[in-house]
Amino acid sequence: MLLGTVYCTSTRPLEQVETVPLVTTDVDRFWAVYPAALRDTAHAYRVFQEQYFDHGSPGLREYFTRKYKGD
């Protein structure tokens, strides 16, 4: 029922699952940056921002913007 509501009210066309790329490079980048954030916990936010989010996939950057900067 809810899916039908979302489908009917969405202004963007739904994409076929097969056409949406699955990006996993953000996971590898996270684990590469994580130790640096642990070494400098006072600046962990900056470390993640500069080394992870700024170089992430378009989806990760959009997530960061919506989650932490508001939309």
C-alpha angles and dihedrals in degrees: 000000000000092000089054090051092050091046093050095046099042116107093197119077114245114248125224111255090236091061097052112091117229108223117198101164090095090065092054091046091050092056091046092053098039097079091052090052091050092051092054106030092164088064099031092119091055092044092054092043096051101034103031116021097034090054097037131113119280089258093053092048090050090049091051092049094049096042102041107019099037128237 
